[in-house]
């Protein structure tokens, strides 16, 4: 039996941005996500010991980043990539998510502001993500201090970047302890516009519209990220199409039941498991894309996000 949409979230959906690709521009998308974050200003953010703005190395220069600490002890380090369809999202829009990650994992979280399209298209964000992880690993004494407990995490487009960075780290000989992929994009072949590709994932039709993230908005995001449609088959965009997933860091993969990305996220979790990667999967019953940011309103969203972060904490600890 399918769990119905959480009634609290059903009331929130009409208030959420990024739902009209016909009128959306990159700047309006960024402004809308910033405004959504600012609308919570009256609610104090989760308290951490410190949150410090720093710089990390990107592929073409330094990137803005923010380090969240909730301990002075040696601890895991998590490199976090924000969502927002690669185009929108930044350190501010995902500040609360990064804080909760630091609080609930006990790790030092480094949130990275990678370059965004359309100003910098693929592979810019991917190359920045990989460069940032390499830089954090090289400077691990400045962060958690334990090179055996480094993880990557991200939501949506950030989950995509975490997934592909985990593959690139394996190939570069960087041993990650864990990866947390929150409703990730895992197969962008066809830019969400090709009927044959879309048919492989029934959730793209079942949840095409009406649940915040729509299939049409995903097409819009891909159109901005990928200068060439053929890039959608590249594993650095579509990790589900990587030839070999063996030897990757243990993973926690979450999806949301009412999300067009649900089935490709589940397919990636299954592919990781089939390749021998320790994988925990959460299907997000009753929830929508973006629910990690809705925990202050929805108890269902809060509990599901906490379960995923607890699994991620356990994997990070096991890496020691």
C-alpha positions in Angstrom: 0.0 0.0 0.0 1.4 3.4 -1.0 1.7 5.9 1.9 -0.3 9.0 1.0 1.4 12.4 0.7 2.1 13.9 4.1 -0.7 16.4 4.7 1.6 19.0 6.1 3.7 18.9 3.0 0.6 19.0 0.8 -0.1 22.4 2.3 3.4 23.6 1.7 3.7 22.6 -1.9 1.8 25.7 -3.3 4.2 28.0 -1.4 7.4 26.5 -2.9 9.4 28.1 -5.7 10.9 26.8 -9.0 7.7 25.5 -10.4 7.3 27.4 -13.7 10.0 26.7 -16.3 8.3 28.9 -18.8 9.0 32.1 -16.8 12.0 31.0 -14.8 15.4 32.5 -15.4 18.7 31.5 -13.7 18.6 34.7 -11.6 15.0 34.3 -10.7 15.6 30.7 -9.6 18.5 31.8 -7.4 16.5 34.7 -6.0 13.6 32.4 -5.2 15.7 29.9 -3.3 17.4 32.7 -1.4 14.0 34.2 -0.5 12.8 30.9 0.7 15.8 30.6 3.0 15.3 34.2 4.2 11.7 33.6 5.0 12.8 31.3 7.9 14.9 34.1 9.4 12.6 34.3 12.5 13.3 30.6 13.2 16.8 30.3 14.7 19.0 27.9 12.8 20.3 24.7 14.4 23.1 25.8 16.8 26.6 24.6 16.0 29.9 25.4 17.8 31.1 27.5 14.9 30.4 28.3 11.2 33.3 29.9 9.4 33.5 31.1 5.8 36.7 30.0 4.1 38.1 29.3 0.6 38.8 25.9 -0.9 40.5 25.1 -4.2 38.3 24.7 -7.2 39.2 23.6 -10.7 39.8 27.2 -11.9 40.5 29.1 -8.7 39.3 29.4 -5.2 35.7 28.7 -4.2 33.7 30.1 -1.3 33.0 27.5 1.3 31.7 27.3 4.9 33.0 25.1 7.6 30.6 23.9 10.4 32.1 22.4 13.6 30.2 21.0 16.5 33.3 19.5 18.3 36.9 20.2 19.0 37.8 16.5 18.9 39.2 14.6 16.0 36.2 13.7 13.8 35.0 12.7 10.4 35.0 15.4 7.6 32.1 15.7 5.2 32.3 17.7 2.0 28.8 18.9 1.2 27.4 20.0 -2.2 24.1 22.0 -2.2 21.2 21.3 -4.5 19.3 23.7 -6.7 19.5 22.0 -10.1 23.2 23.0 -10.5 21.8 26.5 -11.4 20.5 27.8 -8.1 21.3 27.1 -4.5 24.3 28.4 -2.5 25.8 28.4 1.0 22.9 30.3 2.4 20.0 28.3 0.9 21.5 25.1 2.4 22.9 26.5 5.6 20.4 24.6 7.8 21.0 21.3 6.1 24.8 21.7 6.6 24.3 22.5 10.3 22.1 19.4 10.8 24.7 17.3 9.1 27.4 18.5 11.5 25.2 18.1 14.5 23.9 14.6 13.7 27.0 13.1 12.3 29.5 14.7 14.7 31.6 15.6 11.7 33.2 18.8 10.4 31.1 19.8 7.4 32.7 21.7 4.5 29.9 23.2 2.4 31.2 24.1 -1.1 29.9 26.8 -3.4 30.8 25.3 -6.8 30.5 27.3 -10.0 27.1 27.2 -11.5 25.6 27.2 -15.0 24.7 28.8 -17.3 27.8 30.9 -16.6 29.9 27.8 -16.2 28.4 24.7 -17.8 29.3 21.0 -17.4 31.9 19.8 -16.4 32.6 22.9 -14.3 30.6 21.9 -11.3 31.9 18.4 -11.3 35.5 19.5 -11.7 35.1 22.0 -8.8 33.6 19.3 -6.6 36.5 16.9 -7.2 39.0 19.7 -6.7 37.4 20.7 -3.5 37.5 17.2 -2.1 41.1 16.8 -3.0 41.9 20.1 -1.3 40.0 19.2 1.9 41.8 15.8 2.0 45.2 17.5 1.5 44.3 19.9 4.4 42.6 17.4 6.6 44.4 18.6 9.7 42.5 21.9 9.4 39.2 20.1 9.4 38.3 16.9 11.2 41.9 15.7 11.2 41.1 12.1 10.3 42.0 11.1 6.7 40.3 7.7 7.1 36.9 9.3 7.8 36.2 11.6 4.9 32.7 11.5 3.2 30.8 13.4 0.5 27.2 14.4 0.7 24.7 16.4 -1.2 21.0 16.8 -2.1 19.5 16.7 -5.6 22.0 18.2 -8.0 24.4 18.2 -5.0 23.7 14.5 -4.6 24.6 14.1 -8.2 27.9 15.9 -7.6 28.6 13.8 -4.5 27.9 10.6 -6.5 30.1 11.4 -9.4 32.8 12.8 -7.2 32.8 9.5 -5.3 33.5 7.7 -8.5 36.3 10.1 -9.5 37.8 9.8 -6.0 38.0 6.0 -6.3 39.7 6.4 -9.7 42.1 8.9 -8.3 43.1 6.7 -5.4 41.3 8.8 -2.7 39.6 6.5 -0.3 36.3 7.9 1.0 34.6 6.4 4.0 31.0 7.1 2.9 28.7 9.0 0.6 25.2 10.4 1.3 23.1 10.9 -1.8 19.9 12.7 -1.1 17.3 12.3 -3.9 20.1 12.5 -6.4 20.0 13.0 -10.2 21.6 9.8 -11.5 20.7 9.6 -15.2 20.3 12.8 -17.3 20.6 11.1 -20.7 17.9 12.8 -22.9 17.7 15.8 -20.7 14.4 14.6 -19.2 12.9 15.4 -22.5 13.4 12.1 -24.4 10.3 9.9 -24.2 12.3 6.7 -24.5 14.7 7.6 -21.7 11.8 8.9 -19.5 9.9 5.6 -19.9 12.7 3.8 -18.2 11.7 5.6 -14.9 7.9 5.5 -14.3 8.2 8.1 -11.6 9.0 10.7 -14.3 5.4 10.3 -15.5 3.7 9.5 -12.2 5.3 12.5 -10.5 5.7 14.7 -13.6 3.9 17.6 -11.9 2.1 18.6 -8.8 4.7 17.7 -6.2 7.1 20.7 -6.3 9.9 19.4 -8.5 8.5 18.7 -12.0 9.9 16.8 -14.9 9.7 20.0 -17.0 11.8 21.9 -14.4 14.4 19.0 -14.5 14.5 19.5 -18.3 15.1 23.2 -17.7 17.9 22.5 -15.3 19.6 20.0 -17.6 19.3 22.5 -20.5 21.3 25.0 -18.5 23.9 22.6 -17.1 24.6 20.7 -20.3 25.8 22.7 -23.3 25.6 19.6 -25.4 22.7 17.1 -25.0 25.2 14.2 -25.6 26.8 15.1 -22.3 23.9 13.5 -20.5 25.4 10.0 -21.2 28.7 11.0 -19.6 29.1 9.2 -16.2 30.2 12.6 -14.8 26.6 13.7 -15.3 24.9 10.3 -15.1 26.6 8.1 -12.5 24.1 5.3 -13.3 25.8 5.0 -16.7 29.3 4.5 -15.2 30.8 1.3 -16.5 32.1 0.1 -13.1 30.7 1.0 -9.6 32.8 -1.6 -7.7 35.0 -0.3 -5.0 33.0 2.9 -4.3 32.5 4.3 -0.8 29.6 2.8 1.2 26.5 4.8 0.4 23.3 6.0 1.9 20.8 6.8 -0.9 17.4 8.5 -0.2 14.6 9.2 -2.6 11.1 10.7 -2.1 8.1 8.8 -3.2 6.4 11.7 -4.9 9.4 12.8 -6.9 10.2 12.4 -10.6 13.7 11.4 -9.6 12.6 8.6 -7.4 13.2 5.7 -9.7 16.6 6.7 -11.0 17.7 7.1 -7.4 16.4 3.7 -6.5 18.1 2.3 -9.6 21.4 3.8 -8.5 21.1 2.3 -5.0 20.4 -1.1 -6.6 23.3 -0.7 -9.0 25.7 0.1 -6.1 24.5 -2.9 -4.2 24.9 -5.1 -7.3 28.5 -3.9 -7.6 29.2 -5.0 -4.0 29.0 -1.5 -2.4 27.5 -1.4 1.1 24.3 0.6 0.5 21.5 1.8 2.7 18.3 2.9 0.9 15.4 5.1 2.1 12.4 5.4 -0.2 10.9 8.5 1.5 7.3 7.3 1.9 4.8 10.2 1.8 7.5 12.8 0.9 8.5 15.1 -1.9 11.8 16.2 -3.5 13.4 18.7 -1.1 12.1 17.2 2.1 15.4 17.5 3.9 14.7 21.2 4.0 11.2 20.7 5.3 12.0 19.1 8.7 10.9 22.2 10.7 7.4 21.9 9.3 6.9 18.2 8.7 7.6 15.6 11.4 7.6 12.9 8.7 10.3 14.7 6.7 12.4 15.3 9.9 12.4 11.7 11.0 13.3 10.4 7.5 16.2 12.8 7.2 17.4 11.9 10.7 17.4 8.2 9.8 19.5 8.8 6.7 22.0 11.0 8.6 22.2 8.4 11.3 23.1 5.7 8.7 25.7 8.1 7.2 27.2 8.7 10.6 27.5 4.9 11.2 29.3 4.5 7.8 31.7 7.4 8.5 32.5 5.8 11.9 33.1 2.5 10.3 35.7 4.0 8.0 38.1 4.6 10.9 
